[in-house]
Amino acid sequence: MKRSTLAIASAFLLGSIVIPDAAAQVYVTSTDDANTSNDTSRGPTTTNDRADFIEIRNFVDAAGTATRKKAGIFKFNISSVDTRLFPLATMSATFSGGRDGNGTFNVYGLNDGELNLDNVADGTVGEHNWSESTLRYNHGLGFDVSVPTTAVGNMGIDLTEATLLGSITLVDGQPLQSNTTDLNLGAFLDADTNGVVTFILADERLNGTTGLPIGTEWRLTAREASAEGSLRLVFNLLPGDTNLNGVVDLTDLDPIRTNYSLTGREYAEGDLNGDGAVTFADFRVWKTGYLEAGGSLAGLNLGFLSVPEPAAAALLLIAAAALPACRRRRV
Protein backbone atom coordinates (compact mmCIF):
# COMPACT_ATOMS: atom_id res chain seq x y z
CA MET A 1 0.00 0.00 0.00
CA LYS A 2 1.24 3.50 -0.81
CA ARG A 3 0.83 6.15 1.79
CA SER A 4 2.30 9.56 2.54
CA THR A 5 1.77 11.59 5.66
CA LEU A 6 2.92 15.07 6.57
CA ALA A 7 2.16 15.92 10.17
CA ILE A 8 3.17 18.13 13.06
CA ALA A 9 2.31 18.19 16.71
CA SER A 10 0.14 21.26 16.06
CA ALA A 11 0.06 22.03 12.34
CA PHE A 12 2.19 22.43 9.25
CA LEU A 13 1.32 25.02 6.65
CA LEU A 14 2.90 25.75 3.29
CA GLY A 15 4.93 28.88 3.73
CA SER A 16 4.60 28.94 7.51
CA ILE A 17 5.15 26.75 10.50
CA VAL A 18 3.05 26.65 13.63
CA ILE A 19 4.75 25.54 16.85
CA PRO A 20 3.11 25.22 20.28
CA ASP A 21 4.83 26.15 23.53
CA ALA A 22 6.26 22.63 23.78
CA ALA A 23 8.77 21.07 21.38
CA ALA A 24 7.13 19.93 18.16
CA GLN A 25 7.74 17.43 15.41
CA VAL A 26 7.14 17.59 11.71
CA TYR A 27 7.38 14.16 10.16
CA VAL A 28 6.93 12.60 6.74
CA THR A 29 6.17 8.92 6.18
CA SER A 30 7.15 6.97 3.11
CA THR A 31 5.02 6.83 -0.03
CA ASP A 32 6.59 3.47 -1.01
CA ASP A 33 8.40 0.88 1.09
CA ALA A 34 9.74 -2.48 -0.01
CA ASN A 35 12.81 -4.67 0.21
CA THR A 36 15.00 -6.12 -2.52
CA SER A 37 16.56 -9.59 -2.38
CA ASN A 38 19.70 -11.03 -3.89
CA ASP A 39 20.11 -14.32 -2.05
CA THR A 40 19.67 -18.06 -2.43
CA SER A 41 16.09 -17.90 -1.14
CA ARG A 42 14.63 -15.04 -3.16
CA GLY A 43 16.72 -14.08 -6.17
CA PRO A 44 17.29 -10.72 -7.87
CA THR A 45 14.26 -11.04 -10.15
CA THR A 46 11.85 -11.37 -7.21
CA THR A 47 9.34 -8.64 -6.44
CA ASN A 48 9.34 -8.14 -2.68
CA ASP A 49 6.28 -6.02 -1.96
CA ARG A 50 5.00 -8.90 0.12
CA ALA A 51 1.63 -8.79 1.83
CA ASP A 52 2.94 -9.98 5.18
CA PHE A 53 6.12 -8.07 6.02
CA ILE A 54 9.11 -5.98 5.10
CA GLU A 55 12.54 -7.41 5.86
CA ILE A 56 16.12 -6.13 6.23
CA ARG A 57 18.77 -8.80 6.86
CA ASN A 58 22.19 -10.25 5.99
CA PHE A 59 22.78 -13.89 6.87
CA VAL A 60 24.69 -17.00 5.90
CA ASP A 61 24.21 -20.44 7.40
CA ALA A 62 26.94 -22.37 9.19
CA ALA A 63 27.77 -24.24 6.00
CA GLY A 64 28.34 -20.94 4.20
CA THR A 65 26.00 -21.83 1.34
CA ALA A 66 22.54 -20.42 2.18
CA THR A 67 22.41 -16.63 2.06
CA ARG A 68 19.73 -14.12 2.98
CA LYS A 69 20.52 -10.62 1.71
CA LYS A 70 17.66 -8.13 1.83
CA ALA A 71 17.79 -4.34 1.91
CA GLY A 72 14.93 -1.99 2.78
CA ILE A 73 13.98 0.72 0.26
CA PHE A 74 11.95 3.75 1.34
CA LYS A 75 10.72 6.68 -0.78
CA PHE A 76 9.56 10.03 0.63
CA ASN A 77 7.84 13.04 -0.90
CA ILE A 78 9.45 16.10 0.70
CA SER A 79 8.07 18.71 -1.67
CA SER A 80 5.90 20.28 1.07
CA VAL A 81 8.61 20.44 3.72
CA ASP A 82 10.11 23.87 4.40
CA THR A 83 13.76 23.61 3.36
CA ARG A 84 14.82 25.41 6.53
CA LEU A 85 13.91 22.23 8.39
CA PHE A 86 16.36 20.03 6.48
CA PRO A 87 19.31 20.50 8.88
CA LEU A 88 17.04 19.25 11.70
CA ALA A 89 16.17 15.99 9.94
CA THR A 90 16.42 12.65 11.71
CA MET A 91 15.08 9.18 10.95
CA SER A 92 12.75 7.24 13.21
CA ALA A 93 10.86 3.96 13.03
CA THR A 94 9.16 1.32 15.10
CA PHE A 95 9.16 -2.10 13.44
CA SER A 96 6.45 -3.92 15.35
CA GLY A 97 6.26 -7.69 15.23
CA GLY A 98 9.93 -7.91 14.26
CA ARG A 99 12.71 -10.14 15.48
CA ASP A 100 16.49 -10.13 15.99
CA GLY A 101 16.40 -6.35 15.92
CA ASN A 102 19.69 -5.56 17.66
CA GLY A 103 22.35 -4.17 15.38
CA THR A 104 23.74 -1.31 13.32
CA PHE A 105 22.22 -0.53 9.93
CA ASN A 106 23.80 1.62 7.24
CA VAL A 107 21.64 4.28 5.60
CA TYR A 108 22.21 5.24 1.95
CA GLY A 109 20.53 7.93 -0.10
CA LEU A 110 19.92 7.31 -3.79
CA ASN A 111 21.54 10.09 -5.77
CA ASP A 112 19.15 12.80 -6.91
CA GLY A 113 17.64 12.10 -10.33
CA GLU A 114 19.18 8.62 -10.58
CA LEU A 115 17.38 6.85 -13.45
CA ASN A 116 19.60 3.81 -13.58
CA LEU A 117 19.75 3.67 -17.36
CA ASP A 118 22.54 1.12 -17.08
CA ASN A 119 20.12 -1.66 -16.17
CA VAL A 120 16.68 -0.39 -17.24
CA ALA A 121 16.91 0.84 -20.80
CA ASP A 122 13.84 3.05 -20.80
CA GLY A 123 14.68 4.70 -17.48
CA THR A 124 11.25 4.08 -15.98
CA VAL A 125 12.76 2.92 -12.69
CA GLY A 126 14.32 5.95 -11.01
CA GLU A 127 14.86 7.25 -7.50
CA HIS A 128 11.78 9.44 -7.82
CA ASN A 129 9.32 7.09 -9.57
CA TRP A 130 9.99 3.47 -8.56
CA SER A 131 7.01 1.53 -7.25
CA GLU A 132 6.96 -0.85 -4.32
CA SER A 133 4.77 -3.24 -6.28
CA THR A 134 7.31 -3.78 -9.07
CA LEU A 135 10.78 -2.98 -7.65
CA ARG A 136 13.36 -5.77 -7.99
CA TYR A 137 17.06 -6.06 -7.17
CA ASN A 138 17.92 -6.68 -10.82
CA HIS A 139 16.58 -3.24 -11.72
CA GLY A 140 19.93 -2.16 -10.35
CA LEU A 141 18.54 0.95 -8.68
CA GLY A 142 21.31 1.56 -6.19
CA PHE A 143 22.57 -2.02 -6.52
CA ASP A 144 25.29 -3.76 -8.52
CA VAL A 145 23.48 -6.50 -10.43
CA SER A 146 26.74 -8.36 -11.09
CA VAL A 147 26.98 -9.47 -7.44
CA PRO A 148 25.93 -13.16 -7.26
CA THR A 149 23.36 -14.45 -4.81
CA THR A 150 26.02 -16.67 -3.24
CA ALA A 151 28.41 -13.78 -2.47
CA VAL A 152 28.42 -14.07 1.31
CA GLY A 153 27.68 -10.79 3.04
CA ASN A 154 27.90 -8.63 -0.09
CA MET A 155 24.72 -6.53 -0.28
CA GLY A 156 25.85 -5.09 -3.62
CA ILE A 157 25.28 -1.40 -2.82
CA ASP A 158 26.38 0.59 -5.89
CA LEU A 159 28.27 3.63 -4.60
CA THR A 160 28.09 5.28 -8.02
CA GLU A 161 24.32 5.55 -7.54
CA ALA A 162 23.95 5.81 -3.77
CA THR A 163 25.70 7.77 -1.03
CA LEU A 164 26.41 6.47 2.47
CA LEU A 165 24.82 8.95 4.87
CA GLY A 166 25.58 7.26 8.17
CA SER A 167 24.28 4.48 10.35
CA ILE A 168 21.64 3.79 13.00
CA THR A 169 22.14 1.41 15.90
CA LEU A 170 19.01 -0.39 17.04
CA VAL A 171 18.46 -1.94 20.45
CA ASP A 172 15.80 -4.62 20.33
CA GLY A 173 12.46 -3.44 21.66
CA GLN A 174 13.32 0.23 21.25
CA PRO A 175 12.41 2.56 18.37
CA LEU A 176 14.91 2.98 15.57
CA GLN A 177 16.11 6.55 16.09
CA SER A 178 18.92 8.60 14.59
CA ASN A 179 20.27 12.01 15.44
CA THR A 180 21.80 14.76 13.31
CA THR A 181 25.32 13.56 14.18
CA ASP A 182 25.26 9.85 13.36
CA LEU A 183 23.03 10.42 10.35
CA ASN A 184 23.54 13.75 8.61
CA LEU A 185 20.50 14.07 6.34
CA GLY A 186 20.49 17.84 5.90
CA ALA A 187 22.91 18.14 2.98
CA PHE A 188 21.34 15.19 1.18
CA LEU A 189 17.83 16.63 1.44
CA ASP A 190 19.04 20.08 0.43
CA ALA A 191 20.59 18.66 -2.76
CA ASP A 192 17.24 17.26 -3.91
CA THR A 193 15.70 18.88 -6.98
CA ASN A 194 12.57 16.83 -7.68
CA GLY A 195 10.81 16.77 -4.30
CA VAL A 196 11.36 13.02 -3.81
CA VAL A 197 14.11 11.17 -1.95
CA THR A 198 14.84 7.45 -1.58
CA PHE A 199 16.77 5.73 1.19
CA ILE A 200 18.29 2.25 1.40
CA LEU A 201 18.70 0.58 4.80
CA ALA A 202 21.11 -2.35 4.85
CA ASP A 203 22.80 -4.56 7.42
CA GLU A 204 26.29 -4.97 5.99
CA ARG A 205 27.93 -6.59 9.00
CA LEU A 206 27.76 -10.31 8.43
CA ASN A 207 26.90 -12.50 11.41
CA GLY A 208 30.30 -14.18 11.47
CA THR A 209 32.14 -10.85 11.83
CA THR A 210 29.89 -9.07 14.32
CA GLY A 211 30.53 -11.07 17.43
CA LEU A 212 27.21 -12.82 16.97
CA PRO A 213 27.27 -16.63 16.87
CA ILE A 214 27.06 -18.23 13.43
CA GLY A 215 23.40 -18.82 12.68
CA THR A 216 22.22 -15.56 14.25
CA GLU A 217 22.04 -12.10 12.72
CA TRP A 218 21.02 -8.50 13.01
CA ARG A 219 17.64 -8.33 11.42
CA LEU A 220 14.60 -6.10 11.02
CA THR A 221 11.33 -7.79 10.22
CA ALA A 222 7.97 -6.05 10.45
CA ARG A 223 4.51 -7.27 9.61
CA GLU A 224 3.04 -5.30 6.73
CA ALA A 225 0.25 -3.82 8.82
CA SER A 226 2.88 -2.16 10.99
CA ALA A 227 5.56 -1.78 8.32
CA GLU A 228 3.53 0.57 6.15
CA GLY A 229 4.69 4.07 6.92
CA SER A 230 6.80 2.81 9.80
CA LEU A 231 9.92 4.73 8.75
CA ARG A 232 9.67 8.49 9.16
CA LEU A 233 11.73 11.52 8.33
CA VAL A 234 11.42 13.57 11.50
CA PHE A 235 12.20 17.27 11.96
CA ASN A 236 12.47 18.26 15.62
CA LEU A 237 11.67 21.91 16.20
CA LEU A 238 12.57 24.04 19.20
CA PRO A 239 9.94 26.52 20.46
CA GLY A 240 11.18 30.03 19.81
CA ASP A 241 13.74 29.06 17.14
CA THR A 242 12.57 31.60 14.57
CA ASN A 243 15.55 31.15 12.23
CA LEU A 244 15.45 27.33 12.49
CA ASN A 245 19.14 26.92 13.20
CA GLY A 246 18.60 24.44 16.01
CA VAL A 247 19.22 26.83 18.94
CA VAL A 248 17.11 29.46 20.67
CA ASP A 249 19.06 32.64 21.32
CA LEU A 250 18.72 36.42 21.19
CA THR A 251 18.78 36.52 17.39
CA ASP A 252 15.47 34.64 17.42
CA LEU A 253 13.93 37.55 19.32
CA ASP A 254 14.77 40.06 16.58
CA PRO A 255 11.82 39.29 14.24
CA ILE A 256 9.44 39.37 17.19
CA ARG A 257 10.77 42.76 18.23
CA THR A 258 10.69 44.08 14.64
CA ASN A 259 7.15 42.90 13.86
CA TYR A 260 5.54 43.18 17.28
CA SER A 261 1.87 44.18 17.07
CA LEU A 262 1.84 43.67 13.28
CA THR A 263 -0.44 41.24 11.44
CA GLY A 264 0.02 39.13 8.34
CA ARG A 265 3.42 37.84 9.40
CA GLU A 266 4.84 34.31 9.06
CA TYR A 267 6.78 32.11 11.43
CA ALA A 268 10.22 33.49 10.55
CA GLU A 269 8.80 36.99 11.07
CA GLY A 270 7.77 36.25 14.64
CA ASP A 271 4.31 34.69 14.41
CA LEU A 272 5.26 31.55 16.31
CA ASN A 273 1.76 30.38 17.20
CA GLY A 274 0.24 30.94 13.77
CA ASP A 275 -2.61 33.20 14.86
CA GLY A 276 -1.85 35.77 12.17
CA ALA A 277 -0.25 38.40 14.40
CA VAL A 278 2.95 38.92 16.37
CA THR A 279 1.86 39.35 19.97
CA PHE A 280 2.92 38.73 23.56
CA ALA A 281 1.95 35.09 23.08
CA ASP A 282 4.73 34.73 20.50
CA PHE A 283 7.18 36.45 22.82
CA ARG A 284 6.20 33.98 25.54
CA VAL A 285 6.99 31.03 23.22
CA TRP A 286 10.43 32.49 22.52
CA LYS A 287 11.04 33.33 26.20
CA THR A 288 10.22 29.77 27.29
CA GLY A 289 12.64 28.28 24.76
CA TYR A 290 15.33 30.85 25.50
CA LEU A 291 15.23 30.36 29.25
CA GLU A 292 15.21 26.58 28.87
CA ALA A 293 18.35 26.93 26.75
CA GLY A 294 20.06 28.72 29.64
CA GLY A 295 19.47 32.30 28.54
CA SER A 296 18.69 35.24 30.79
CA LEU A 297 16.40 38.25 30.38
CA ALA A 298 18.52 40.38 32.69
CA GLY A 299 19.43 43.69 31.07
CA LEU A 300 17.42 42.94 27.96
CA ASN A 301 15.52 45.88 26.45
CA LEU A 302 11.93 44.72 26.18
CA GLY A 303 10.39 48.11 25.66
CA PHE A 304 8.75 46.96 22.43
CA LEU A 305 6.29 44.95 24.53
CA SER A 306 4.59 48.22 25.54
CA VAL A 307 3.36 48.71 21.97
CA PRO A 308 -0.37 47.90 21.89
CA GLU A 309 -1.17 44.56 20.32
CA PRO A 310 -3.52 44.48 17.28
CA ALA A 311 -6.67 43.76 19.29
CA ALA A 312 -5.87 46.41 21.89
CA ALA A 313 -4.96 48.91 19.19
CA ALA A 314 -8.29 48.33 17.49
CA LEU A 315 -10.13 49.00 20.76
CA LEU A 316 -8.19 52.23 21.22
CA LEU A 317 -9.19 53.38 17.74
CA ILE A 318 -12.83 52.61 18.43
CA ALA A 319 -12.62 54.50 21.70
CA ALA A 320 -10.91 57.44 20.02
CA ALA A 321 -13.58 57.57 17.31
CA ALA A 322 -16.29 57.64 19.95
CA LEU A 323 -14.85 60.64 21.84
CA PRO A 324 -16.09 63.40 19.43
CA ALA A 325 -19.62 62.03 19.60
CA CYS A 326 -19.49 62.09 23.39
CA ARG A 327 -18.30 65.68 23.40
CA ARG A 328 -21.11 66.74 21.03
CA ARG A 329 -23.73 65.24 23.36
CA ARG A 330 -22.44 67.33 26.25
CA VAL A 331 -22.88 70.66 24.34
N, C-alpha and C positions, 0 to 999 in steps of 0.2 A: 504494500500500500504506500502511496506517495502522500506525504504530508509536510506542510511547512508552517511553522508557528513563529510569530514575532510577538514577544510579550515583555512586560515590565511590571515591577511590583505595583506601580500606580498606573502609568500610561506611557505610550510612546507615540509621538506625533511626528509626521514628516516636517522637517524644518525646525522642530523644537522638541525639547525633552522635558518631561515633568518628573520631578523627584520629590518624594515626601521627606519628612524630617528625618526618617531613618534611612540607612543605606539601602540602595535599590539595585535591582538587577534587570538588565535587558538581556534577553536570550533568544537565540534562533535555533530551531530544530531542523533536522535534515529533511530535504525534499525527497531524497532517494538514499537508501542504505542497503547494502548487499555485501557478500564476501566472494572473493574469487578463490579458486582452488587450482593447485598444480601439484597433485600428489598421486599416490598409487591407489587411492580410494575414489577420488573424484578428479578426473583429469582436466586439462586446460580448456577443453571444449564444453565443459559443463556449465549450465546456467545455475547460479546459486541463490536466486531469490526464492528461498524455500519457505514454505508456509509455516514451518514450525519454529525455526530459530535462525539467528545470525551467529557466526562462529569465527573466532580469531585464534589461531593456534600454530604451533610448529613442533612436530613430534617425529621420532623414529623409534621403532621397536628395538628390543634388545638384540635382535638378529641383524639390525641395521638394514633391513629390506623394505619394511612397510613405513611409508612416510605419510604425514598429514601436514600440509602446508596451506594455510588459509589466511588471507588478509582481509580486513574490513575496509570497505569503501563507503565514504559518506559525502554527500553533496549538499551544499547550503546556498540559499539565495540570500545575498547580503545587500541587495540593491536598495533596501529601505533603511539600512543602518547608517546613522550619522557617522561619517568618516572620522570624526574627532574621537569616537569611541574605540577605534581600532587598537590603539596602544594599550587599552585596558582589557583586551580579549584574553579569555582563558577557555579551557575545554572541560566539560563536566559530563558525567554519565553515571547512570545506575543500571547495571545489567542484571535484572532480576532473573531468578531461576537458573543462574549460571553455575559453573563449577570450575575448580582449579584456578581461581582468579588471581592468586598472588603472582606478582611479576612486574617487569618493566617492559613497556611497549613503545616502540619508536613511532613517531608521527611524521608523516611526509605530506607535503602539499603538492598537488599536481601543478605543473607550471601553467601560468595563465595562457589561455588560448590554445593549449595543447590539443591537436586534432589527431595525432597519432597516424599520420598518413603512411608511416612505414609498414603498418600491419593491416590497416583498413583502407583500402584504395580510395573509397569515396569520401572518407573523412567524416562519416556520420556518427562516429563514436569519439567524442571529444570531452574535455574536462567539464564543459558547460552543458552538454546535452546527452550524456549517457543515461541509460535507463536501467533501473534495478531489475527489471523483468527480463532483460536481454544481455546484460553485461557478462562477459566471460574472460578468463585469464588470457586466452589466445587472441583477444582483441589487442593485447599489448599496450593498453592504456596505463602507463606507469610501470609496466612489467616487461622484462626481457623474455620473449617467447622461446628463446633458444635454450633456456634452462630446463633440463629434463625433470620429469616427475620424481625420479630416483635420486636426484642431487640432494643429499642429506643436509638439511638446515638452510639451504639456499632459497630464500623467498623470491629471488629474481627481481628485486626492485631496480628499475631502470633510472639511474641518476641523471640521465640526459633529459628525462621527462618529469622527474619529481625531485623535490628538494627536501632534505632532512631538516625538520624544524625543531626537533627536540624529542624528549621522551616523557612518559608518564609512568610512575610507579604505582601499582595498585595493591592494596592490602585487602585480602578476601573479606567480604562482608561490608566493606566501606565503599562509598562512591568513588568513581574514577574522577580525579580532580587535579588539574594542572594549576600553575601560577605563571606570572609573566616572566619569570626567570628561567624555569626549566623548559618552558615552551613559549618561545617568543613568536607570537602570531601577528603582531602589529605590522611589521614590514611586509609580510606575505599578503595580508589583507589589503594593505595600502597599494600594493602593486597590481591588484586586480583591475581589469578594465571592462569586464562584461557582466559584473554583478553576481557572478556565480563562482564558488570555490569548491574544490574537492580535496578531501583528505584521505590518506591511507594509513591505517593502523596495523602494525605488524609486530609480532614477537619474533625477533631475529636471534634470540639467544637459545640455542638448542639445549634440550634437557641434559645432555651429557656434559655440557660445559658450564652449567649454571649452578652447580652444587646440588641440583636435584637428582635423586636416584634415577637411573635408567628406567623408563616405563612411566615416568611422571612428567609433567610439563606445566608451563605457565599457559593458561588458557582462559579465554573469555567466551562464554556461551550464553546466549539469552533467548528465551522463548519469544517468538515473533510478536505476541501480544504486548510484551514489554520492550522488545527491541525497537519497535517502530518509534522513531523520534527520541530514542533514549540518549543519543549523543547530542550535546548542545554546545553552541558557541555562546559563551557567557561574558557579559560586559559589566563589571562591578563598578558602580558609581558611588562617589562620595558626596554626601549632602553638602552643598555650599561650594563645590568645585566648579565654578562658572566657566573656567577655561579648559576643563577636562584634561588636566595634565597629571592627575592622580594624587594631588596634594591640595589641601585647603589652606590658603595663606592670605596675606593682605591683598595680593593682586586680585584675588577673587572678589574682594569687596568693591573694587573700582567700578565695575559696571552697575552695581547696585547704587553706589553713591552718585554716579553720573546720571542715571535714569530714574532716580527715586521720585515717586509720585507721578511718573509718566505711564501712559497706557500703550498698548500695541507693541510691546517689547517681547523678545524671545528669551530663551533660557540664557544664552551667552550674554544677553544684555541686562540680566538681573532678575528676570521673572522666573524664579526657581520653582514656584508651586503651580505655574501654568494657569493662573486665574486672569491673565490678560493685563496685569498692572504690576509695577514694581512698588511694593509696599513694605511695611514693617514686618509682615509675615515672611517675606523673602530674606530680609535682614536677619530674622530669627533663625532661618534655616542655615544661613552662612555662619552666624555666630555659634550655633551648636556644633557645626563641623569644625570650625576654627578652634574653639576651646577644647574639643576632644582631641585635636591634633597637638595640643600643648601651647596654643597661642594665648595671648593676653590682650585685654582691651585697655589696659592701663595706658594713659597718655594718648589714646587714639581720638582724633577729632571726629565726633559723630554729630556735628551740628546739622548735617543734612537731614537728620531724622526729624527736625522741627518743621520741615516743609510739610504743609498739609497733604495728606494722601488724596487720591482722586475723589473718593466718596465724600470726605470732609470738605474738600475744595468745592465740590458741587453744592453742598449744603450752605457754605459761606456765600456763594454766588446767589443762591435763592434768597438767603436772608438779606443780602445787600440789595437785591432787586425789590424786596418788599418794603424797605425803609422809606422811599419816597412816598409810597401810598399811605404809609402810616402817618407821615408828616402832614400830608394833605388833609387827612381826616381830622387832625387836631386843629386846623385853621378855622 
